[in-house]
């Protein structure tokens, strides 16, 4: 009996040590603490022109924020959203801004260069830890015309771009660097 108790206790101790080490290993995949703060809405840069239809119908400000928060949860233990995220926000924060939306409202045949130009979305961001910048990026994705894509709506195409950009950002969060170019911005 005494021997079984010792073996059981040794097993529990081994599992505890393993879990602690596993936790340390996973936290090594990110900069900052276990919590990342992202904006609850990713604003359009003031200087860009985005049609009223795209602004209202596509809801890119909400979708980009939602997709980035979802993808970042694979990197951070907890992702919190906040109405205002700046470089002055305490903790580990990701500032984001939509800096370009290319492609007129309509189908895949409308937009950049028109004859099947497709749509594109560009997001710029920076990672700060307690006010110190640890990385910055420009992420761009473009949805071109192929097969039945010309008949896809603008919002569907930009939504796809937003989802892929969010995945690009999550990958970047594992090893952020200054002035990175993600996706089609490379």
HELIX and SHEET records of a PDB file:
HELIX    1   1 UNK A    2  UNK A   27  1                                  26    
HELIX    2   2 UNK A   52  UNK A   58  1                                   7    
HELIX    3   3 UNK A   60  UNK A   72  1                                  13    
HELIX    4   4 UNK A  149  UNK A  151  5                                   3    
HELIX    5   5 UNK A  154  UNK A  173  1                                  20    
SHEET    1   A 6 UNK A  78  UNK A  82  0                                        
SHEET    2   A 6 UNK A  35  UNK A  39  1                                        
SHEET    3   A 6 UNK A  92  UNK A 102  1                                        
SHEET    4   A 6 UNK A 119  UNK A 129 -1                                        
SHEET    5   A 6 UNK A 132  UNK A 143 -1                                        
SHEET    6   A 6 UNK A 180  UNK A 183  1                                        
END                                                                             
